[in-house]
Every structure is written in C-alpha cells, then in structure tokens.
Amino acid sequence: MSARFGLSIGLTIAAVAVGGWRMLVPGADSASSGVSDGVSALVSTTMRAAFTGAQASLDAQHNATGSYAGGVVQPPISLVRADASSYCVQIAQGAVLQHLEGPDGAPTPGAC
C-alpha cells in the first residue's frame, strides 16, 4: 500500500467523521422534510425535459405548416389545444400536474 493511498483513505475517514457523510448518502439532508428535495428535483427535471421535447416538436410543426394545429407530442405530454399562434401542453407525474402555454411560456403548476 502506497503512502498516497493511505493518505487518501485517512482523509476520507476524517471527512466522513466531521460530517461529510451527508455528501455520500443521497437525500440525507432532506430526510426530515417529508418529501425528498431530490425526488422533487428529479420530477421537475423530467418535466422540463419533456416540455422541451414537446416545444421542439410543435415548433417544427409551426415552421412546416405555419400553425401549431396538428402537432404531435410524445407521452407523457398531452397536447390540450393548438391553433395557428399558440398551444398548451401538460404533463402529470404522479400527483404533480404542470402545463406550458407556448410558444414562449414556462412550466406552470396546474392544468391548461
């Protein structure tokens, strides 16, 4: 065992002993909050990614035809309404429902 390896093990043990264990255990900081912030962040990130894909698909439809009507989005996104100048898509992930009114909107809680 080299001195460098021994030093690295020693520093790791010291960091864990001082409180660095929170970095090593996912969700340790939010264990008392009821709903994990990590889970909320994951759901939010998943929803944003789905909205980004839907926006790209609907923008392609608009560029091709001059209207958002007839656009296709992939599940779990639902296209609630679309016309020549705007659209509304929504997604439900468990009990969380969000929608986006486009083309320039941002994800917002609730239905279209």
C-alpha positions in Angstrom: 0.0 0.0 0.0 1.5 3.3 -1.0 1.7 6.4 1.2 -0.6 8.3 -1.2 -3.3 5.6 -1.0 -3.1 5.6 2.8 -3.3 9.4 3.0 -6.4 9.4 0.7 -8.1 6.7 2.9 -7.2 8.7 6.0 -8.6 12.0 4.6 -11.8 10.2 3.5 -12.4 8.8 7.0 -11.7 12.2 8.6 -14.2 13.9 6.2 -16.9 11.4 6.9 -16.3 11.7 10.7 -16.6 15.5 10.5 -19.9 15.4 8.6 -19.0 14.7 5.1 -21.2 11.6 5.2 -24.1 13.8 4.1 -22.4 14.0 0.7 -22.1 10.2 0.5 -25.8 9.5 1.4 -28.3 10.8 -1.2 -31.2 12.6 0.4 -29.7 12.7 3.9 -30.2 16.5 4.1 -33.9 16.2 3.2 -34.8 13.1 5.3 -36.9 15.1 7.7 -38.8 17.2 5.1 -41.4 14.6 4.4 -40.9 14.7 0.6 -37.3 14.5 -0.5 -36.0 17.5 -2.3 -34.0 15.1 -4.5 -37.2 13.5 -5.7 -38.9 16.9 -6.3 -35.9 18.0 -8.3 -35.9 14.8 -10.3 -39.6 15.2 -11.2 -39.1 18.8 -12.1 -36.1 18.0 -14.3 -38.1 15.2 -16.0 -41.0 17.5 -16.7 -38.7 20.3 -18.1 -37.1 17.8 -20.4 -40.5 16.5 -21.6 -41.7 20.1 -22.2 -38.5 20.9 -24.2 -39.1 17.9 -26.5 -42.8 18.9 -27.0 -41.8 22.5 -27.7 -39.3 21.4 -30.3 -41.9 19.1 -32.0 -44.5 21.9 -32.0 -42.0 24.4 -33.3 -41.1 22.1 -36.2 -44.9 21.7 -36.9 -45.3 25.5 -36.9 -42.2 26.0 -39.2 -43.5 23.5 -41.7 -47.2 24.5 -41.8 -47.5 27.9 -40.2 -49.7 26.6 -37.4 -49.3 24.6 -34.2 -52.5 22.7 -35.0 -52.0 19.1 -35.9 -48.7 18.9 -34.0 -47.8 15.6 -32.3 -46.2 15.3 -28.9 -44.9 12.1 -27.2 -46.3 10.7 -24.0 -46.3 11.6 -21.1 -47.0 15.0 -22.6 -50.6 15.7 -23.7 -51.4 18.4 -26.3 -54.5 20.0 -24.9 -55.0 22.7 -27.5 -53.2 24.1 -30.5 -54.1 26.7 -33.1 -52.2 29.0 -35.6 -50.4 31.0 -33.0 -50.4 29.2 -29.7 -50.6 25.8 -27.9 -51.0 24.3 -24.4 -49.4 21.1 -23.3 -49.5 19.4 -20.0 -47.9 16.6 -18.1 -48.8 14.6 -15.0 -46.2 12.8 -13.0 -47.9 11.2 -10.0 -49.8 13.9 -8.2 -47.9 16.7 -9.9 -49.6 18.4 -12.8 -47.9 21.1 -14.9 -48.7 22.8 -18.1 -46.9 25.1 -20.6 -48.6 27.6 -22.8 -46.5 28.2 -25.8 -44.7 29.2 -27.7 -42.9 31.4 -25.1 -44.4 30.1 -21.8 -42.7 28.5 -18.9 -43.9 25.4 -17.0 -46.6 26.3 -14.5 -48.5 24.2 -11.9 -51.9 23.0 -12.8 -53.9 22.1 -15.9 -54.2 24.1 -19.2 
